[in-house]
């Protein structure tokens, strides 16, 4: 049973890495700044998912703490970007 779970963890991690690669493509080809902000938030979410999978696979608490910190900074960063975009501080390309 442990071998099957290990394979599932590895497959899930590979899918998250593939998702990040596709999101990076979307980030580089984003039409507006809003597309790029959504792409960055989604990358943050995928990295948090990867860290939580790694934490569960290795039973290391450090990954859970890192995922929690990254999620917090990701949300706060998105809120600040939305605030500055609402004020018109960033030019739209």
C-alpha positions, 0 to 999 in steps of 0.5 A: 500500500505504501508504494501506491501512495508514494506513486500517487504523491509523485504523480501529484507533484509532477502534475503541479510542476506541469501546471506551474510551467503552463502558468508561467507561459500564461504569465509571460503571454498575459494580455493585461496586468490582471492576467499576470496577477492571477497567474502569480496567485495561481503559481503561489497556490500551486507551490503551496500545494506542492509543499503540503504534498511534500509535507505529508509525504515526508511527515516534516512539519517544516514544509507545512510551516513554509506553505502557511507562510507562503500562502499568507504572503501570497494573499497579502501581496495580491491584496496590495497589487489589487489596491495599487492597480485600483489606484492606477499606479501600475501602467497597463501594457 
